[in-house]
Amino acid sequence: MRDFTDDLKDVRRRLDEAAAYLKITDNRARLSELELEVSRPDLWDDQDFAKKINGEYANLKSDIDTFDALAQDIEDAEVLHELARDVDDASQEPDLAEAVTKTAATLDRLELRSLFTGEHDELDCIVQINAKDGGVDAQDWSEMLLRMYGRWAERRGLGFEVDGVSEGTEAGILSAEFTLTGRYAYGLMTSERGTHRLVRISPFDNQGRRQTSFAAVQVWPVLEDPDVDMNEADVRMEVFRASGAGGQHINKTSSAVRLIHEPTGLVASSQEERSQLQNREKAMNRLRTMIAAKVEEERQAEMDQIAGRQAQVGWGSQIRSYVMQPYQMVKDLRTEVESGNVAAVLDGDLDEFMEGFLRHRRRDAES
């Protein structure tokens, strides 16, 4: 019968690596602590704390359960392989081949976790899209990006909530802000920070000429209790009617709030609450998070410069091209990841680009 020794050694090696990047030993101890916390009768007296504890518990339990199931599957396959070889039972080959293939596929998916090396990668995030060069085409392009991220979030099971939209002059949007919630939302969306370029035949040009337009994406982690020294006198408030992308009004009163931090130019919006006061409070919390993240990014960039490391591609830098005419191609300019299926990418098929960036980021960190 076929010898599966090398295949089984390989998946066993990969399982040992998973134990390291999933921090299985440390997290088993932490899970025991959390089990005591979630069983406390007074846990829900503080709902925010309870949600945090339950979320951490669910994430760790999922990781450990997945790891333990893999370990059992590999052990079962090793035992079956040894018994089958002892009696030269070739009838077990299909079961062993399936076990190795299935386990390797699970490890492939699990290894994405090893790419989340950033301090805040597990957190929720705030995302802003702003139309740049290209006039009405750039505004339409910004709305296309908003839809793309909404579809991607739906595919991955992440929460997607639009916090504010500024509608375009003729079509599309001037800007949009949304919050992504779910494990690794920020880590995944770091791949999208920068300028996105679209080349197509403009639907707004009567002569059918090709148009290049740009939209910028910025991403911030949602920090818990951000420590930031902010003078509220530096914050300018604007109110507007809450609306969805494309002009669908949520209500007819000016309850939506946009806050502008004058020293940094950072902008935070909220439109999901009914009252202006509630929206202002939510927008202020977002603004504090964004300022704290900016301070942290600047500090890290300074440390990287001292250490001689090249900064990551960031705000204002072109990261990806989406070409619809004269050929079909989406190409990431940092990682060389590309796809000829532009329609699928614009419909939210972004995982290959995001994983490519995370691998690129880890290689840079290790060099």
Secondary structure, 3 states (H helix, E strand, C coil): CCCCHHHHHHHHHHHHHHHHHCCHHHHHHHHHHHHHHHCCCCHHHCHHHHHHHHHHHHHHHHHHHHHHHHHHHHHHHHHHHHHHHHCCCHHHHHHHHHHHHHHHHHHHHHHHHHHCCCCCCCCCEEEEEEECCCHHHHHHHHHHHHHHHHHHHHHHCCEEEEEEEEECCCCCEEEEEEEEECCCHHHHHHHHCEEEEEEEECCCCCCCCEEEEEEEEEEEECCCCCCCCCCHHHEEEEEECCECCCCCECCCCCCEEEEEECCCCEEEEECCCCCHHHHHHHHHHHHHHHHHHHHHHHHHHHHHHHHCCCCCCCCCCEEEEEECCCCCEEEECCCCCEECCHHHHHCCCCHHHHHHHHHHHHHHHHC
